[in-house]
């Protein structure tokens, strides 16, 4: 069966096309792709795996045409990032209002 293994960095993507035996798992496909050797930061005890943007366990058996995706950990959650940005914007607006009132 034919599958793909995908790993994306912020400015670069890596796609390995493989022909694997029936019953091959997501983790086995990742190791067969050679991506962990090329990118030592890939650690399947840390990185999560998905098939077409749906999280799966490493022992998930693959089907023909599957695209196994290796996810990088986010430096911070997008929701937390927005909350921090919103708080900074409120503080900045408050300072500007004070500065305008002092003039």
C-alpha positions as CSV (number, residue, x, y, z in Angstrom):
1,X,0.0,0.0,0.0
2,X,1.2,3.5,-0.7
3,X,1.4,6.1,2.1
4,X,3.1,9.5,2.8
5,X,4.9,10.7,5.9
6,X,5.0,14.4,6.4
7,X,7.0,16.7,8.8
8,X,6.8,20.5,8.6
9,X,9.1,23.1,10.0
10,X,8.1,26.8,9.9
11,X,9.7,27.4,6.5
12,X,10.3,23.9,5.1
13,X,8.3,20.7,4.5
14,X,9.4,17.2,4.2
15,X,7.3,14.5,2.5
16,X,8.4,10.9,2.1
17,X,6.3,8.6,-0.1
18,X,6.5,4.9,0.9
19,X,5.2,1.6,-0.2
20,X,4.5,-0.4,3.0
21,X,3.0,-3.7,3.9
22,X,-0.6,-4.1,5.1
23,X,-0.7,-3.7,8.9
24,X,2.1,-1.2,9.1
25,X,1.5,1.2,12.0
26,X,1.9,5.0,12.0
27,X,5.1,4.8,14.2
28,X,6.6,2.1,11.9
29,X,6.0,4.3,8.9
30,X,7.7,7.3,10.5
31,X,10.8,5.1,11.3
32,X,10.7,3.7,7.7
33,X,10.6,7.2,6.3
34,X,14.0,8.1,7.7
35,X,12.8,11.4,8.9
36,X,13.8,10.8,12.6
37,X,17.4,10.3,11.4
38,X,17.4,13.5,9.3
39,X,15.6,15.5,12.0
40,X,16.8,14.3,15.4
41,X,14.3,16.6,17.2
42,X,11.6,14.1,16.2
43,X,10.9,12.0,19.3
44,X,7.7,9.9,19.1
45,X,7.4,10.0,22.9
46,X,7.0,13.8,22.5
47,X,5.7,14.4,19.0
48,X,2.1,13.5,18.3
49,X,1.0,11.8,15.1
50,X,-2.0,12.4,12.9
51,X,-3.6,11.1,9.7
52,X,-5.1,13.9,7.6
53,X,-5.1,16.3,10.6
54,X,-6.8,13.8,13.0
55,X,-4.7,12.7,16.0
56,X,-4.0,9.0,16.1
57,X,-2.0,6.7,18.4
58,X,1.4,5.5,17.2
59,X,0.1,1.9,16.9
60,X,-2.7,3.0,14.5
61,X,-2.7,0.6,11.5
62,X,-2.5,2.5,8.2
63,X,-4.7,2.2,5.1
64,X,-3.7,2.8,1.5
65,X,-3.3,6.5,0.7
66,X,-2.9,7.6,4.4
67,X,-0.8,10.7,5.1
68,X,1.0,10.3,8.4
69,X,1.7,13.7,9.9
70,X,4.4,14.3,12.6
71,X,3.3,17.3,14.7
72,X,5.8,19.6,16.4
73,X,5.0,20.9,19.9
74,X,3.8,24.5,19.9
75,X,5.9,26.9,21.9
76,X,2.6,28.2,23.5
77,X,-1.0,27.5,22.9
78,X,-2.6,29.8,20.3
79,X,-5.4,30.7,22.8
80,X,-2.7,31.8,25.4
81,X,-0.8,33.7,22.7
82,X,-4.0,35.7,21.8
83,X,-4.8,36.4,25.5
84,X,-1.3,37.8,26.0
85,X,-1.5,39.9,22.9
86,X,-4.9,41.2,24.0
87,X,-3.6,42.1,27.4
88,X,-0.7,44.0,25.9
89,X,-3.0,45.9,23.6
90,X,-5.2,46.9,26.6
91,X,-2.2,48.1,28.6
92,X,-0.9,50.1,25.6
93,X,-4.3,51.7,25.1
94,X,-4.5,52.7,28.7
95,X,-1.0,54.3,28.6
96,X,-1.9,56.2,25.4
97,X,-5.1,57.4,27.0
98,X,-3.2,58.6,30.1
99,X,-0.6,60.3,27.9
100,X,-3.3,62.0,25.9
101,X,-5.0,63.2,29.1
102,X,-1.7,64.6,30.5
103,X,-1.2,66.8,27.4
